[in-house]
């Protein structure tokens, strides 16, 4: 049984991610592919035994992912670094703390939305007792991220339904 998600109100960032994916013809969970996304965005994707980071130097844009991490964690790291390249500017090492924290807040949310985008919520059996495991298998990310996103989705549905019923 699926929960009705038509009441769910998206955030501007969720809409941004959905539009980004649609422009890349990413409609299904199995369409989400780091190599494809990087290639389409002209980002060099490197997998090495070093701490993850992103780089923008002139026209060069690159993401390095630590291959010592589990594969599902690597995907989350990719989304984190991708957010920095697509949405941020400046050198975090020299920017003020508040601005750096704002960018990190953005990357945390972007990672959740890119890993489990709004336009794919309908594929998630939200009432199933094994929903977290199904999400892990479907979206190839950690159970922790799936649980965070699931809580967020259910809260969003609950808030929107309360607001809808209050209006009628």
LINJO-V611805 format. One record per run of one state. SS is the DSSP state (H for helix, E for strand, - for the rest). FROM is the first residue (numbers start at 0). TO is the last residue. Records with the same first field share a line. If there is no record, write none. Layout:
# LINJO-V611805
SS->FROM-TO ; FROM-TO
This chain:
# LINJO-V611805
-->0-10 ; 23-27 ; 31-32 ; 40-42 ; 48-51 ; 57-58 ; 66-69 ; 87-95 ; 115-116 ; 123-129 ; 139-141 ; 167-167
H->11-22 ; 28-30 ; 33-39 ; 70-86 ; 96-114 ; 117-122 ; 130-138 ; 142-166
E->43-47 ; 52-56 ; 59-65
